[in-house]
Amino acid sequence: MKQAKTTQRQCTTVLSQAKKGIPVFALAYAKFIEKTTLEQSSKGLIVNYSRSLAYVALHFGRGPHQVSMEEINAYLYSMSNDKTTVNFLHFGFGKFSCFAGQ
């Protein structure tokens, strides 16, 4: 139970940072939440994707929909080689279209 609360708090923190630090993130995030809610996605999926998208936005300093697939692949590759960070290889790209409005 403590792990879940820590993860929830961590997600909230990174989301807050992305919303404050990346001007386009808040609007794109709202569209993402709307679409995934209408698709009846699980809360866990929404939380995990939101956190991953926030990390991407913070890393690149722009909205996830403004990052090329080449940049994403390089980012994921660097994350897979860094044993001190969370492994982002589970990160799915299907929800990226929510940010692009497709």
ABEGO torsion letter per residue (X at the ends): XAAAAAAAAAAAAAAAAAAAABAAAAAAAAAAAAAAAAAGBBAAAAAAAAAAAAAAAAAAGBBAAABBAAAAAAAAAAAAABAABBBAAABBAAAAAAAAGX
